[in-house]
Amino acid sequence: MNNQSNDEIQTESMLKALTAFRNGDAVYIAHPLEEDLDDRLFREEDIIGSDGHLFIIKEVVFEYE
């Protein structure tokens, strides 16, 4: 788990993570060891099942050519 950057939010609130996911943001579950990559969650059920963990929310930015 890295230090929080300006383009991400770290929260333990499952409801905040669900709201962000529904708004199109990317939601990850953080792992306590820095060498482990955070896992992106792609389903509401996965976010609900991860309640009690640290979530990382990142805005999804689409770049067009």
Secondary structure as GFF3:
##gff-version 3
##sequence-region A 1 65
A	DSSP	beta_strand	8	11	.	.	.	ID=ss1
A	DSSP	alpha_helix	14	22	.	.	.	ID=ss2
A	DSSP	beta_strand	26	29	.	.	.	ID=ss3
A	DSSP	beta_strand	39	41	.	.	.	ID=ss4
A	DSSP	alpha_helix	44	49	.	.	.	ID=ss5
A	DSSP	beta_strand	55	58	.	.	.	ID=ss6
###
